[in-house]
Structure formats: structure tokens, C-alpha cells
Amino acid sequence: MTLTHLLVTGGAGFIGSNFVHHVVEHTDHTVTVLDKMTYAGNEASLADLPKDRVDLVVGDIADAELVDGLFEKADAVVHYAAESHNDNSLHDPQRLSALAQAIVEAVGQPIRLPSGTCVEVGTSIGIASAPHHGAAGADVVHSADLAMYAAKKQGGGYAFAEAAGAPA
Ligand SMILES: NC(=O)c1ccc[n+]([C@@H]2O[C@H](COP(=O)([O-])OP(=O)(O)OC[C@H]3O[C@@H](n4cnc5c(N)ncnc54)[C@H](O)[C@@H]3O)[C@@H](O)[C@H]2O)c1
């Protein structure tokens, strides 16, 4: 297969934009950048690139319909989109829930093998954070482990450490 068109998620971020510059400089490929343009995305970092080779689609990698359409046109996907400032997620339980739910849904997508067999994978995620669930790393991991078993007991998905009776 000839590689001509790349889909680069998070391509307006720090690493992604440098990667796109590298691709334009060293190959003949065209690139579609898919970026949500959060506080970390910077359109200016792509501004000097040739418009006939690089286009920016502002959107969310969680938008399955949008991603499906872009995916079909791409020969390869390079994935950089992320909430890379992890503290932002850890301080906000709602964002943690959304992140955990997104992981559960992404992993839970059925995978069809060439043989026709359909494989489904479940996920159980336990969430704990310092200092709420322990000051030492081992205590936090233990709390997360208990929460993970609580999630498992409820049939998969995610659970916060509190749900496992971990120290508050
Ligand atoms: N910067 C580093 O030193 C470093 C080191 C190792 C690994 N990484 C990893 O490389 C990846 C990119 O890092 P970075 O430093 O370029 O991060 P960054 O924060 O600069 O860029 C992330 C980009 O993703 C976009 N984005 C966030 N959520 C999105 C979503 N839901 N849909 C579409 N776009 C979304 C943001 O707008 C941003 O442009 C991350 O996974 C990061 O953890 C970075």
C-alpha cells in the first residue's frame, strides 16, 4: 500500500505540530489534522504550512461519525490528541469519569477478525488519587485496585476508590 495521506490527531499540539512540519518537509504526503483546539492547541503552529497539503479539522476524537469519515480517507493515523496536562483531569472527578467512560467505550468496541469472528473485550477501571486515597504511591495503587475490583463486581466499567470503601 502506498502511503499518501495521514490523519494526525492532536496535530495542533506541541508534538503533533512538530510532527506535521517534519512530514511536510521530508515527504510528499498530505495531512489532515484533527484537533479539538483546547487550551493546548495552537493554530499558529500550523499557519505557515502549505494549505494544499495540510488541512485542519476542528473536532473531537470522541466524535465517532467525524472520525469514521476522516479515517476512511487516511492511509495511516498518527494519534497525539490527549489531555496531556494530567493534573487537569485528576483535579476534576467529572473529567475523570468522562475519561474512564471513554476508555471503557473505546476498548468495548467489537473487533472483527479477518476470519469473521467477533471479539469483545470488557474493561474494569479503578480510580484513586493522592492525597485522598493515600499519601504513599503504594496506598493509592492499593485503593485503585480495590476500586477496580468493585468495578469488576458490578460487571465492568469504572469505580472511584470511595466505592470500594477506601480511606477518604
Ligand atoms: N510533550 C512531551 O514531552 C511528551 C512526552 C511523552 C509523551 N507525550 C504524549 O504525546 C501526546 C501529545 O503530547 P503534546 O505534548 O503534544 O500535548 P499537547 O497538549 O501540546 O497537545 C495535545 C493536543 O491534543 C488536542 N486534543 C485534546 N483533546 C482532544 C480531543 N478530544 N480531540 C481532538 N484533539 C484533542 C489539543 O487541542 C492539543 O492540540 C500526548 O499523548 C502526550 O501524553 C508527550
The ligand as an SDF file (V2000), in Angstrom:
LIG
                    3D

 44 48  0  0  0  0  0  0  0  0999 V2000
    5.3000   16.6360   25.4460 N   0  0  0  0  0  0  0  0  0  0  0  0
    6.0200   15.6240   25.9020 C   0  0  0  0  0  0  0  0  0  0  0  0
    7.1450   15.7800   26.4220 O   0  0  0  0  0  0  0  0  0  0  0  0
    5.5020   14.2170   25.8040 C   0  0  0  0  0  0  0  0  0  0  0  0
    6.3180   13.1660   26.1580 C   0  0  0  0  0  0  0  0  0  0  0  0
    5.8520   11.8540   26.0260 C   0  0  0  0  0  0  0  0  0  0  0  0
    4.5720   11.6130   25.5680 C   0  0  0  0  0  0  0  0  0  0  0  0
    3.7860   12.6510   25.2400 N   0  0  0  0  0  0  0  0  0  0  0  0
    2.4440   12.3430   24.7360 C   0  0  0  0  0  0  0  0  0  0  0  0
    2.3290   12.7710   23.3770 O   0  0  0  0  0  0  0  0  0  0  0  0
    0.9980   13.2170   23.1400 C   0  0  0  0  0  0  0  0  0  0  0  0
    0.9930   14.6670   22.6500 C   0  0  0  0  0  0  0  0  0  0  0  0
    1.6640   15.4810   23.6280 O   0  0  0  0  0  0  0  0  0  0  0  0
    1.8200   17.0430   23.4390 P   0  0  0  0  0  0  0  0  0  0  0  0
    2.8780   17.4860   24.3860 O   0  0  0  0  0  0  0  0  0  0  0  0
    1.9360   17.3930   22.0050 O   0  0  0  0  0  0  0  0  0  0  0  0
    0.4080   17.5420   24.0370 O   0  0  0  0  0  0  0  0  0  0  0  0
   -0.3390   18.9270   23.7910 P   0  0  0  0  0  0  0  0  0  0  0  0
   -1.2050   19.1460   25.0000 O   0  0  0  0  0  0  0  0  0  0  0  0
    0.6030   20.0010   23.3810 O   0  0  0  0  0  0  0  0  0  0  0  0
   -1.2600   18.6040   22.5360 O   0  0  0  0  0  0  0  0  0  0  0  0
   -2.4060   17.7910   22.6220 C   0  0  0  0  0  0  0  0  0  0  0  0
   -3.3280   18.2390   21.5010 C   0  0  0  0  0  0  0  0  0  0  0  0
   -4.4770   17.3820   21.5270 O   0  0  0  0  0  0  0  0  0  0  0  0
   -5.6220   18.1860   21.3160 C   0  0  0  0  0  0  0  0  0  0  0  0
   -6.7530   17.4960   21.9270 N   0  0  0  0  0  0  0  0  0  0  0  0
   -7.0040   17.2850   23.2490 C   0  0  0  0  0  0  0  0  0  0  0  0
   -8.1340   16.5930   23.3950 N   0  0  0  0  0  0  0  0  0  0  0  0
   -8.6010   16.3530   22.1430 C   0  0  0  0  0  0  0  0  0  0  0  0
   -9.7440   15.6700   21.6530 C   0  0  0  0  0  0  0  0  0  0  0  0
  -10.6360   15.0990   22.4820 N   0  0  0  0  0  0  0  0  0  0  0  0
   -9.9290   15.5950   20.3080 N   0  0  0  0  0  0  0  0  0  0  0  0
   -9.0370   16.1580   19.4630 C   0  0  0  0  0  0  0  0  0  0  0  0
   -7.9360   16.8310   19.8720 N   0  0  0  0  0  0  0  0  0  0  0  0
   -7.7320   16.9210   21.1980 C   0  0  0  0  0  0  0  0  0  0  0  0
   -5.3000   19.5140   21.9920 C   0  0  0  0  0  0  0  0  0  0  0  0
   -6.0990   20.5880   21.4930 O   0  0  0  0  0  0  0  0  0  0  0  0
   -3.8300   19.6680   21.6510 C   0  0  0  0  0  0  0  0  0  0  0  0
   -3.6470   20.3710   20.4390 O   0  0  0  0  0  0  0  0  0  0  0  0
    0.2370   13.0390   24.4780 C   0  0  0  0  0  0  0  0  0  0  0  0
   -0.3690   11.7690   24.4770 O   0  0  0  0  0  0  0  0  0  0  0  0
    1.3500   13.0690   25.4950 C   0  0  0  0  0  0  0  0  0  0  0  0
    0.9790   12.4040   26.6900 O   0  0  0  0  0  0  0  0  0  0  0  0
    4.2110   13.9530   25.3280 C   0  0  0  0  0  0  0  0  0  0  0  0
  1  2  1  0
  2  3  2  0
  2  4  1  0
  4  5  1  0
  4 44  2  0
  5  6  2  0
  6  7  1  0
  7  8  2  0
  8  9  1  0
  8 44  1  0
  9 10  1  0
  9 42  1  0
 10 11  1  0
 11 12  1  0
 11 40  1  0
 12 13  1  0
 13 14  1  0
 14 15  2  0
 14 16  1  0
 14 17  1  0
 17 18  1  0
 18 19  2  0
 18 20  1  0
 18 21  1  0
 21 22  1  0
 22 23  1  0
 23 24  1  0
 23 38  1  0
 24 25  1  0
 25 26  1  0
 25 36  1  0
 26 27  1  0
 26 35  1  0
 27 28  2  0
 28 29  1  0
 29 30  1  0
 29 35  2  0
 30 31  1  0
 30 32  2  0
 32 33  1  0
 33 34  2  0
 34 35  1  0
 36 37  1  0
 36 38  1  0
 38 39  1  0
 40 41  1  0
 40 42  1  0
 42 43  1  0
M  CHG  2   8   1  16  -1
M  END
$$$$
